């Protein structure tokens, strides 16, 4: 959206053993607000955190009042 390319050298692991050295990675992702506690978030892997965060954001965007 800012007119910048999101493709860069892979930074989340060492890609030297692979033919491809570039990818589009999610940077500065903070899933903690979607979890009941920081500890519960830390117990989960990154892929799980993406799913929980996406569902949490969808509920927020829907203006659904869960207490009702």
HUDA-V401343 format. One record per backbone hydrogen bond with DSSP energy under -1.0 kcal/mol. NH is the residue of the N-H (numbers start at 1). CO is the residue of the C=O. E is the energy in kcal/mol with one decimal. If there is no record, write none. Layout:
nh/co/e
NH/CO/E
NH/CO/E
This chain:
nh/co/e
8/23/-2.1
10/21/-2.5
18/15/-2.4
23/8/-2.3
34/31/-1.9
35/32/-1.9
41/37/-1.7
42/38/-2.2
43/39/-1.4
44/41/-1.4
49/45/-2.1
50/46/-2.0
51/47/-1.7
52/48/-2.5
53/49/-2.6
54/50/-2.3
55/51/-2.2
56/52/-2.6
57/53/-2.7
58/54/-2.1
59/55/-2.2
60/56/-2.2
61/57/-2.7
62/58/-1.5
63/60/-1.1
64/59/-1.0
68/65/-1.4
